[in-house]
Amino acid sequence: MADNAKSENKPKTSFFKGLESEFKKISWPDRSTLVKQAVAVTIVSVVLGCIIAVLDLAIQYGVNFLTM
């Protein structure tokens, strides 16, 4: 019981000081890694967008063919 009373009396640190200490722990990527990852994400997004567009056109053609 005495341990709980001691921990309740400790002053709480502010949210922003805790946030700052957490940001210092982050391992930020260097510029070349960041550029490589950004290019990879962009390429994958464009490829998936094209695949979805082709599938959409095929499904639309199929529905139009069946309903006419």
N, C-alpha and C positions, 0 to 999 in steps of 0.2 A: 504493500500500500504506500509506503514512503516513497518508492521510486516513481509512482504515478503522480504524486503531489509535486515532486521536484520537476518532472518533465512539463507539468502544466504551468509552472511559474517561469519557464524560460521565455524570453521575448522572441516573438516570431520575426523572421526576416521578411523583408518586403518581397512582393511577388517579382518585381523587376530585378532585384538583386539575384534572386534565384534563377530568373530567366537569363540574366547575363552570365552567370556561372555555367549554366547548361549550354549556352551558345559557345563558350570558350572550349567546351569538350568536343564540339563538332569537328570532324576532319573534313575540311573543305577541299574539293578537287582542284587540281591546278588547271590552268587555262587550256592546255592541249587535251586533257581528259574531258573537260567540259565541252569543248568543240566537237570531239569525236562522239560523245554521247548525244549531243544535240543533233548532229548529222544523222546518226543512226535512228533516233526517234522520228525525225522528219521523213527519212526514207521509208521506214516501216509504216508510218501513217499514210503516206501517199500510196504505197503498194496496197495496203488494206482498203483504202478508199476506192482504188480502181477495181479491186476484187468485188467489193460491195456494189459498186456501180454496175459492173457486168452482170452480177447475179440479179440485181434489181431489174435490169433491162430484159434478162432472160425470163424472169418470172412474169414481168409485165407482158411480154410477148406471148407467153404461154396462157395467161389468163385471157388476153384479148382473143387468142386463137380459139379457146374453148367457149367463149361467150358469143362469138359471132356466127 
